[in-house]
């Protein structure tokens, strides 16, 4: 069963409460999304660690309810 953009955003916000999250449905099928996530929690982390934090927030949804996620992560400019 596909995941909605709202579900995806909520899962990320639950794991990273301060996150600014922007979700784009790339195909309109609920299976291919782009996400831009900005969080203070990413400070001092490598890009791989940041992405792992987001994937962990999806609780195993990648490859099951969610087929593809184009992910961009960053720390807020004021950090």
N, C-alpha and C positions, 0 to 999 in steps of 0.2 A: 504494500500500500504506500503510495507516495507521501512525502512529507510536505506540509504547507510551509510557505515562507514564514508565517507567523509562528509555527511550531519550531522551526529552525532558529528563529530569532530568540524565542523564549528559552530554549535550551542553552543558548550561548549566554544570554543575560542571567540565567540562573547560576551558571558556573563563574561568570565574570560580571558581577552586579554593576560595576562602574562603566561597563563597555558601551561604546557608541557602535551600533550595529546597523549596517545597511545591507539588505538582501535584495538581489535581483534574480528573478526567475528567467533563466537564459532561453528556455524553449517553450515555456508555458505548460510543461508536463508534470511539474512538481517533482522532478527527478534530477534536474540539472540547474544548479544555482551558482551565483557568484556572491561572495560575502566579503565585506570590508569591515574589519573589527579593529577598533581603537580602544586600548585599555592601559591603565597605569600598571596593571599586573604583568605586562610584557616587559617592563623596564629591566634592563640587565640580562634579558634572555636572548638567545640566538633566534633567528627566524624559524628554524626547525622546532625549537622548544615552544615558540609562540603558536605555531601551527598545531603542534601536538596538544597544547592546552585547549584549543578550539575543538579538535577532533575528539579529545576525551570528553568534552562537554556534550557531544552528540551521542554518547552512551552506546556506541556500537552501531549507530544508524548508517554510517558510511558503508556502501556496498549492499545494504539491505533496503531500507526505505529511501535512501539517498544514493544515487548512482555517481554523481559528479559534483564537486564543489571547487570552484576557482576561488582561492582564498588569498586575501591580502590582509596583513596584520601590521599594526604600528602602535607606537606609544604617542600619547597626546603631545602636541608641540611644546607645551609648557613644562615638559619633563626634561 
